[in-house]
Amino acid sequence: MKKIAIYGASGHGKVVANIAKLNGYDEIIYVDDGENEFMTFESFLEKDLLVPLAFGVGINHVRAKLYEKCVENGLGVVTLIHPSAVLSSTVNIGEGSVVMAGVVLNEDADIGKCCIINSSCVIEHDNIIGDFTHISPLVACAGDVTIGDYTHIGIGSCIIQGVTIGSDSVVGAGSVVVTDIGNQKLAYGNPCEIIKGIK
């Protein structure tokens, strides 16, 4: 039996578990530190199960902290790619990232560690997606787009060629991004405009 642990037992965790099954993992162990019936991270460590982990947590900074805990404890972290995703042979994907159903990743796209590339996204050539970033379903990034660490791009957004979006920013759902957005900004609209700073 091929086992995997999914850290996070939410709805997002269920989707990640399904991708794991499609990648040949027969047994799913859910790990969750909330008040529920699932095994906590501490009890997972105590059992010394020696199985790889994937992340079922959508919140970027939470996922980053969980990743750090796993690395500190010497646990293996896996990258999961849905079988229906279309990837160029020159794509680079960091450890712990999840690429979901219907995604297209084109030439020389570079995806950081522990990213979520959600259902039916198109990430065109020469994109750079930073660590712990979440690209929501149906996002389209044209060529040469750069998105910083910890940034969240809302569902259905479009980003035109050559745009840079900084770290720790949020782009609201359905936005059309035609100019650069700096670090720690909340922006949305068509055309997308910066609404305020974050933090």
MIDOSE-1310 file (N, C-alpha, C; in nm, 2 decimals, decimal comma, always signed):
residues 199
mkki	+0,08/-0,12/+0,00/+0,00/+0,00/+0,00/+0,09/+0,13/+0,00; +0,05/+0,22/-0,08/+0,12/+0,35/-0,09/+0,04/+0,45/-0,01; +0,11/+0,50/+0,10/+0,04/+0,59/+0,19/+0,09/+0,73/+0,17; +0,00/+0,83/+0,20/+0,03/+0,97/+0,21/-0,05/+1,04/+0,32
aiyg	+0,01/+1,14/+0,38/-0,06/+1,22/+0,48/-0,10/+1,35/+0,42; -0,22/+1,39/+0,44/-0,27/+1,53/+0,39/-0,28/+1,61/+0,51; -0,20/+1,72/+0,52/-0,20/+1,81/+0,63/-0,31/+1,91/+0,61; -0,42/+1,90/+0,67/-0,54/+1,98/+0,65/-0,65/+1,90/+0,60
asgh	-0,76/+1,90/+0,68/-0,87/+1,81/+0,64/-1,00/+1,89/+0,60; -0,98/+2,01/+0,55/-1,09/+2,09/+0,50/-1,14/+2,04/+0,36; -1,23/+2,11/+0,30/-1,27/+2,08/+0,16/-1,15/+2,08/+0,07; -1,06/+2,18/+0,08/-0,94/+2,19/+0,00/-0,86/+2,06/+0,02
gkvv	-0,85/+2,01/+0,15/-0,78/+1,89/+0,17/-0,83/+1,77/+0,10; -0,97/+1,77/+0,09/-1,03/+1,66/+0,02/-0,99/+1,66/-0,13; -0,98/+1,78/-0,19/-0,94/+1,79/-0,33/-0,80/+1,74/-0,35; -0,71/+1,78/-0,26/-0,57/+1,73/-0,26/-0,56/+1,58/-0,25
ania	-0,65/+1,53/-0,16/-0,65/+1,38/-0,13/-0,69/+1,31/-0,26; -0,79/+1,36/-0,33/-0,83/+1,30/-0,46/-0,71/+1,30/-0,56; -0,64/+1,41/-0,57/-0,52/+1,41/-0,66/-0,42/+1,31/-0,62; -0,40/+1,29/-0,49/-0,31/+1,19/-0,44/-0,35/+1,05/-0,48
klng	-0,48/+1,02/-0,47/-0,53/+0,89/-0,51/-0,51/+0,87/-0,66; -0,53/+0,98/-0,74/-0,51/+0,97/-0,88/-0,36/+0,95/-0,92; -0,27/+0,98/-0,82/-0,13/+0,96/-0,84/-0,08/+0,83/-0,78; -0,17/+0,74/-0,74/-0,14/+0,61/-0,70/-0,13/+0,59/-0,55
ydei	-0,16/+0,69/-0,47/-0,16/+0,67/-0,32/-0,29/+0,60/-0,28; -0,28/+0,48/-0,22/-0,39/+0,40/-0,18/-0,46/+0,44/-0,05; -0,38/+0,49/+0,04/-0,43/+0,52/+0,17/-0,40/+0,66/+0,21; -0,50/+0,73/+0,25/-0,49/+0,88/+0,29/-0,50/+0,89/+0,44
iyvd	-0,40/+0,95/+0,50/-0,41/+0,98/+0,64/-0,42/+1,13/+0,66; -0,53/+1,18/+0,72/-0,55/+1,32/+0,74/-0,49/+1,36/+0,87; -0,42/+1,47/+0,86/-0,36/+1,54/+0,98/-0,42/+1,68/+0,99; -0,47/+1,71/+1,11/-0,53/+1,84/+1,13/-0,52/+1,88/+1,27
dgen	-0,48/+2,00/+1,30/-0,46/+2,04/+1,44/-0,59/+2,11/+1,50; -0,70/+2,11/+1,42/-0,82/+2,16/+1,48/-0,89/+2,07/+1,57; -1,01/+2,11/+1,62/-1,08/+2,03/+1,72/-1,17/+1,94/+1,64; -1,12/+1,82/+1,60/-1,19/+1,73/+1,51/-1,14/+1,59/+1,54
efmt	-1,19/+1,49/+1,46/-1,15/+1,35/+1,49/-1,02/+1,31/+1,42; -0,96/+1,40/+1,35/-0,84/+1,37/+1,28/-0,71/+1,37/+1,37; -0,61/+1,30/+1,33/-0,48/+1,29/+1,40/-0,41/+1,43/+1,40; -0,36/+1,48/+1,51/-0,29/+1,60/+1,52/-0,15/+1,58/+1,46
fesf	-0,08/+1,69/+1,44/+0,06/+1,68/+1,39/+0,15/+1,61/+1,49; +0,12/+1,64/+1,62/+0,21/+1,58/+1,73/+0,18/+1,43/+1,74; +0,06/+1,39/+1,72/+0,04/+1,25/+1,73/+0,09/+1,18/+1,60; +0,09/+1,25/+1,49/+0,15/+1,19/+1,37/+0,30/+1,17/+1,39
lekd	+0,36/+1,27/+1,45/+0,51/+1,25/+1,48/+0,53/+1,14/+1,57; +0,45/+1,13/+1,68/+0,47/+1,02/+1,78/+0,45/+0,88/+1,71; +0,36/+0,87/+1,62/+0,34/+0,74/+1,55/+0,46/+0,70/+1,46; +0,54/+0,80/+1,42/+0,66/+0,77/+1,33/+0,62/+0,69/+1,21
llvp	+0,52/+0,74/+1,14/+0,46/+0,67/+1,03/+0,55/+0,67/+0,90; +0,64/+0,76/+0,89/+0,73/+0,76/+0,78/+0,66/+0,76/+0,64; +0,56/+0,84/+0,63/+0,49/+0,86/+0,50/+0,51/+1,01/+0,46; +0,51/+1,03/+0,33/+0,52/+1,17/+0,28/+0,40/+1,25/+0,31
lafg	+0,41/+1,38/+0,31/+0,30/+1,47/+0,34/+0,27/+1,56/+0,22; +0,15/+1,60/+0,20/+0,11/+1,70/+0,11/+0,02/+1,80/+0,19; +0,00/+1,92/+0,13/-0,07/+2,02/+0,21/-0,21/+2,04/+0,15; -0,31/+2,04/+0,24/-0,45/+2,06/+0,21/-0,50/+2,19/+0,28
vgin	-0,42/+2,29/+0,28/-0,45/+2,42/+0,34/-0,44/+2,53/+0,24; -0,54/+2,61/+0,23/-0,54/+2,71/+0,12/-0,48/+2,84/+0,17; -0,47/+2,87/+0,30/-0,42/+3,00/+0,34/-0,27/+3,00/+0,34; -0,22/+3,09/+0,26/-0,07/+3,09/+0,23/+0,02/+3,09/+0,35
hvra	+0,00/+3,18/+0,45/+0,09/+3,19/+0,56/+0,08/+3,07/+0,65; -0,04/+3,02/+0,67/-0,06/+2,89/+0,74/+0,01/+2,78/+0,68; +0,00/+2,77/+0,55/+0,07/+2,66/+0,48/+0,22/+2,67/+0,49; +0,27/+2,79/+0,49/+0,41/+2,81/+0,51/+0,46/+2,77/+0,65
klye	+0,38/+2,80/+0,75/+0,42/+2,75/+0,89/+0,41/+2,60/+0,90; +0,32/+2,54/+0,83/+0,31/+2,39/+0,84/+0,43/+2,33/+0,76; +0,46/+2,39/+0,65/+0,58/+2,34/+0,58/+0,71/+2,35/+0,67; +0,72/+2,46/+0,74/+0,84/+2,48/+0,82/+0,84/+2,37/+0,93
kcve	+0,73/+2,34/+0,99/+0,72/+2,24/+1,09/+0,76/+2,10/+1,03; +0,72/+2,08/+0,91/+0,75/+1,95/+0,85/+0,90/+1,94/+0,82; +0,96/+2,05/+0,77/+1,10/+2,05/+0,74/+1,18/+2,03/+0,87; +1,14/+2,11/+0,97/+1,21/+2,10/+1,10/+1,21/+1,96/+1,16
nglg	+1,11/+1,88/+1,13/+1,10/+1,75/+1,18/+1,15/+1,64/+1,08; +1,21/+1,68/+0,97/+1,27/+1,59/+0,88/+1,17/+1,51/+0,80; +1,05/+1,56/+0,78/+0,94/+1,49/+0,71/+0,95/+1,52/+0,56; +0,92/+1,42/+0,47/+0,92/+1,44/+0,33/+0,79/+1,51/+0,29
vvtl	+0,81/+1,61/+0,20/+0,69/+1,68/+0,14/+0,69/+1,65/-0,01; +0,57/+1,62/-0,06/+0,56/+1,58/-0,20/+0,48/+1,69/-0,28; +0,51/+1,69/-0,41/+0,44/+1,77/-0,50/+0,34/+1,68/-0,57; +0,22/+1,73/-0,59/+0,11/+1,66/-0,65/+0,06/+1,73/-0,77
ihps	+0,04/+1,65/-0,88/+0,00/+1,71/-1,01/-0,12/+1,62/-1,06; -0,23/+1,69/-1,08/-0,35/+1,61/-1,14/-0,31/+1,56/-1,27; -0,35/+1,43/-1,30/-0,32/+1,37/-1,43/-0,37/+1,45/-1,55; -0,48/+1,53/-1,54/-0,53/+1,61/-1,65/-0,46/+1,74/-1,68
avls	-0,36/+1,78/-1,59/-0,29/+1,90/-1,61/-0,19/+1,88/-1,73; -0,17/+1,99/-1,80/-0,08/+1,99/-1,92/+0,04/+2,07/-1,89; +0,15/+2,01/-1,88/+0,28/+2,07/-1,84/+0,38/+2,06/-1,95; +0,44/+2,18/-1,98/+0,56/+2,18/-2,07/+0,67/+2,10/-2,01
stvn	+0,76/+2,04/-2,08/+0,88/+1,97/-2,03/+0,98/+2,07/-1,96; +0,96/+2,20/-1,98/+1,06/+2,29/-1,93/+1,00/+2,36/-1,80; +0,89/+2,32/-1,75/+0,83/+2,38/-1,63/+0,91/+2,33/-1,51; +0,93/+2,42/-1,41/+0,99/+2,38/-1,28/+0,88/+2,41/-1,17
igeg	+0,86/+2,30/-1,09/+0,76/+2,31/-0,98/+0,83/+2,28/-0,85; +0,82/+2,37/-0,75/+0,88/+2,35/-0,62/+0,81/+2,25/-0,54; +0,88/+2,19/-0,44/+0,83/+2,09/-0,36/+0,71/+2,14/-0,28; +0,61/+2,05/-0,26/+0,50/+2,08/-0,18/+0,39/+2,15/-0,25
svvm	+0,41/+2,18/-0,38/+0,31/+2,25/-0,46/+0,20/+2,15/-0,51; +0,08/+2,20/-0,53/-0,03/+2,12/-0,59/-0,08/+2,18/-0,72; -0,08/+2,10/-0,82/-0,13/+2,15/-0,95/-0,26/+2,07/-0,98; -0,37/+2,14/-0,99/-0,50/+2,08/-0,99/-0,55/+2,05/-1,13
agvv	-0,67/+2,00/-1,14/-0,73/+1,95/-1,27/-0,74/+2,06/-1,37; -0,71/+2,03/-1,50/-0,72/+2,12/-1,61/-0,63/+2,23/-1,62; -0,52/+2,23/-1,54/-0,42/+2,34/-1,54/-0,33/+2,33/-1,67; -0,29/+2,44/-1,72/-0,19/+2,44/-1,83/-0,08/+2,52/-1,78
lned	+0,04/+2,46/-1,78/+0,17/+2,53/-1,75/+0,26/+2,53/-1,87; +0,29/+2,64/-1,93/+0,36/+2,65/-2,05/+0,51/+2,67/-2,03; +0,58/+2,68/-2,15/+0,73/+2,68/-2,15/+0,79/+2,77/-2,04; +0,89/+2,71/-1,97/+0,97/+2,78/-1,87/+0,90/+2,85/-1,76
adig	+0,78/+2,81/-1,74/+0,71/+2,86/-1,62/+0,78/+2,80/-1,49; +0,79/+2,89/-1,39/+0,86/+2,85/-1,27/+0,77/+2,87/-1,15; +0,73/+2,76/-1,09/+0,64/+2,76/-0,98/+0,71/+2,74/-0,85; +0,69/+2,82/-0,75/+0,77/+2,81/-0,62/+0,72/+2,69/-0,54
kcci	+0,78/+2,68/-0,42/+0,74/+2,57/-0,33/+0,61/+2,60/-0,26; +0,53/+2,49/-0,24/+0,41/+2,49/-0,16/+0,31/+2,59/-0,22; +0,30/+2,60/-0,35/+0,20/+2,68/-0,42/+0,08/+2,60/-0,45; -0,03/+2,67/-0,47/-0,16/+2,61/-0,52/-0,18/+2,67/-0,65
inss	-0,18/+2,58/-0,75/-0,22/+2,62/-0,89/-0,36/+2,55/-0,91; -0,46/+2,63/-0,89/-0,59/+2,57/-0,88/-0,66/+2,54/-1,01; -0,77/+2,48/-1,01/-0,84/+2,42/-1,13/-0,85/+2,51/-1,24; -0,81/+2,46/-1,36/-0,83/+2,53/-1,49/-0,76/+2,66/-1,50
cvie	-0,64/+2,68/-1,43/-0,56/+2,79/-1,45/-0,48/+2,78/-1,58; -0,44/+2,89/-1,64/-0,34/+2,89/-1,75/-0,23/+2,98/-1,71; -0,11/+2,92/-1,69/+0,01/+2,99/-1,66/+0,10/+2,98/-1,78; +0,11/+3,10/-1,85/+0,18/+3,10/-1,98/+0,34/+3,10/-1,96
hdni	+0,40/+3,11/-2,08/+0,55/+3,09/-2,08/+0,62/+3,20/-1,99; +0,73/+3,16/-1,93/+0,82/+3,24/-1,86/+0,76/+3,31/-1,74; +0,65/+3,26/-1,69/+0,59/+3,31/-1,56/+0,68/+3,27/-1,45; +0,69/+3,35/-1,34/+0,75/+3,32/-1,22/+0,65/+3,34/-1,11
igdf	+0,62/+3,23/-1,04/+0,52/+3,23/-0,93/+0,60/+3,20/-0,80; +0,59/+3,29/-0,71/+0,67/+3,28/-0,58/+0,62/+3,17/-0,49; +0,70/+3,15/-0,39/+0,67/+3,05/-0,29/+0,54/+3,08/-0,21; +0,46/+2,97/-0,17/+0,34/+2,98/-0,09/+0,24/+3,07/-0,15
this	+0,23/+3,08/-0,28/+0,13/+3,16/-0,35/+0,01/+3,07/-0,39; -0,11/+3,13/-0,39/-0,23/+3,06/-0,43/-0,29/+3,13/-0,56; -0,29/+3,05/-0,67/-0,35/+3,10/-0,79/-0,49/+3,03/-0,80; -0,60/+3,10/-0,78/-0,73/+3,05/-0,77/-0,78/+2,99/-0,91
plva	-0,89/+2,92/-0,91/-0,94/+2,86/-1,03/-0,97/+2,96/-1,14; -0,94/+2,92/-1,26/-0,98/+2,99/-1,38/-0,90/+3,12/-1,40; -0,78/+3,13/-1,33/-0,69/+3,25/-1,35/-0,61/+3,23/-1,48; -0,60/+3,33/-1,56/-0,51/+3,33/-1,68/-0,40/+3,43/-1,66
cagd	-0,28/+3,38/-1,67/-0,16/+3,47/-1,67/-0,09/+3,46/-1,80; -0,08/+3,57/-1,87/-0,01/+3,58/-2,00/+0,14/+3,56/-1,98; +0,21/+3,57/-2,08/+0,36/+3,54/-2,07/+0,43/+3,65/-1,99; +0,54/+3,60/-1,93/+0,64/+3,69/-1,86/+0,58/+3,76/-1,74
vtig	+0,48/+3,70/-1,67/+0,42/+3,75/-1,55/+0,50/+3,70/-1,43; +0,52/+3,79/-1,34/+0,59/+3,76/-1,21/+0,49/+3,78/-1,09; +0,48/+3,69/-1,01/+0,39/+3,70/-0,89/+0,48/+3,66/-0,77; +0,48/+3,75/-0,67/+0,56/+3,73/-0,55/+0,51/+3,63/-0,45
dyth	+0,60/+3,60/-0,35/+0,57/+3,50/-0,24/+0,44/+3,54/-0,17; +0,36/+3,44/-0,13/+0,25/+3,46/-0,04/+0,13/+3,54/-0,10; +0,13/+3,56/-0,23/+0,02/+3,64/-0,29/-0,09/+3,55/-0,33; -0,21/+3,60/-0,32/-0,33/+3,53/-0,36/-0,40/+3,60/-0,48
igig	-0,42/+3,52/-0,59/-0,49/+3,58/-0,71/-0,63/+3,52/-0,71; -0,73/+3,60/-0,71/-0,87/+3,56/-0,69/-0,92/+3,49/-0,82; -1,02/+3,41/-0,80/-1,08/+3,33/-0,90/-1,12/+3,42/-1,03; -1,09/+3,36/-1,14/-1,13/+3,42/-1,27/-1,05/+3,54/-1,31
scii	-0,94/+3,58/-1,24/-0,87/+3,70/-1,28/-0,78/+3,67/-1,40; -0,75/+3,78/-1,47/-0,66/+3,78/-1,59/-0,55/+3,88/-1,57; -0,43/+3,83/-1,60/-0,31/+3,92/-1,58/-0,24/+3,93/-1,72; -0,22/+4,05/-1,77/-0,17/+4,07/-1,90/-0,02/+4,05/-1,90
qgvt	+0,04/+4,03/-2,02/+0,18/+4,00/-2,04/+0,27/+4,10/-1,97; +0,38/+4,05/-1,90/+0,48/+4,14/-1,85/+0,45/+4,20/-1,72; +0,34/+4,18/-1,66/+0,30/+4,24/-1,53/+0,37/+4,18/-1,41; +0,41/+4,26/-1,31/+0,46/+4,21/-1,19/+0,37/+4,24/-1,08
igsd	+0,34/+4,14/-1,00/+0,26/+4,15/-0,87/+0,35/+4,12/-0,76; +0,36/+4,20/-0,66/+0,45/+4,18/-0,55/+0,41/+4,07/-0,45; +0,49/+4,06/-0,34/+0,47/+3,96/-0,24/+0,36/+4,01/-0,15; +0,29/+3,91/-0,09/+0,19/+3,93/+0,02/+0,07/+4,02/-0,03
svvg	+0,04/+4,01/-0,15/-0,07/+4,09/-0,21/-0,19/+4,01/-0,24; -0,31/+4,07/-0,25/-0,43/+4,00/-0,29/-0,49/+4,07/-0,40; -0,52/+3,99/-0,51/-0,59/+4,04/-0,63/-0,73/+3,98/-0,62; -0,84/+4,07/-0,62/-0,97/+4,02/-0,60/-1,02/+3,94/-0,72
agsv	-1,13/+3,87/-0,70/-1,19/+3,78/-0,80/-1,23/+3,86/-0,92; -1,21/+3,80/-1,04/-1,25/+3,86/-1,17/-1,18/+3,99/-1,21; -1,06/+4,01/-1,15/-0,99/+4,13/-1,19/-0,91/+4,12/-1,32; -0,89/+4,23/-1,38/-0,81/+4,23/-1,51/-0,69/+4,32/-1,47
vvtd	-0,57/+4,26/-1,46/-0,45/+4,33/-1,41/-0,37/+4,37/-1,53; -0,36/+4,50/-1,55/-0,29/+4,56/-1,67/-0,17/+4,64/-1,63; -0,15/+4,67/-1,50/-0,03/+4,74/-1,46/+0,03/+4,67/-1,33; +0,15/+4,70/-1,30/+0,22/+4,63/-1,19/+0,15/+4,67/-1,06
ignq	+0,16/+4,57/-0,96/+0,10/+4,59/-0,83/+0,22/+4,56/-0,73; +0,24/+4,65/-0,63/+0,35/+4,63/-0,54/+0,33/+4,53/-0,43; +0,42/+4,53/-0,34/+0,41/+4,43/-0,22/+0,29/+4,48/-0,13; +0,23/+4,38/-0,07/+0,13/+4,40/+0,04/+0,02/+4,50/+0,00
klay	-0,04/+4,47/-0,12/-0,15/+4,56/-0,17/-0,27/+4,47/-0,19; -0,39/+4,53/-0,16/-0,52/+4,47/-0,20/-0,56/+4,55/-0,32; -0,59/+4,47/-0,43/-0,63/+4,53/-0,56/-0,74/+4,45/-0,62; -0,83/+4,52/-0,69/-0,93/+4,45/-0,77/-1,00/+4,54/-0,87
gnpc	-1,07/+4,48/-0,96/-1,15/+4,55/-1,06/-1,10/+4,53/-1,20; -1,18/+4,59/-1,30/-1,14/+4,59/-1,44/-1,15/+4,73/-1,49; -1,04/+4,79/-1,51/-0,90/+4,74/-1,49/-0,88/+4,74/-1,33; -0,78/+4,65/-1,30/-0,75/+4,63/-1,15/-0,69/+4,76/-1,10
eiik	-0,73/+4,80/-0,98/-0,67/+4,92/-0,91/-0,64/+4,88/-0,77; -0,53/+4,94/-0,72/-0,49/+4,92/-0,58/-0,59/+4,99/-0,49; -0,65/+4,92/-0,40/-0,75/+4,98/-0,30/-0,68/+5,03/-0,18; -0,59/+4,95/-0,12/-0,52/+4,99/+0,00/-0,40/+4,89/+0,02
gik	-0,32/+4,94/+0,12/-0,21/+4,85/+0,16/-0,26/+4,75/+0,26; -0,18/+4,64/+0,27/-0,21/+4,53/+0,37/-0,10/+4,54/+0,47; -0,14/+4,53/+0,60/-0,05/+4,54/+0,71/+0,00/+4,67/+0,74
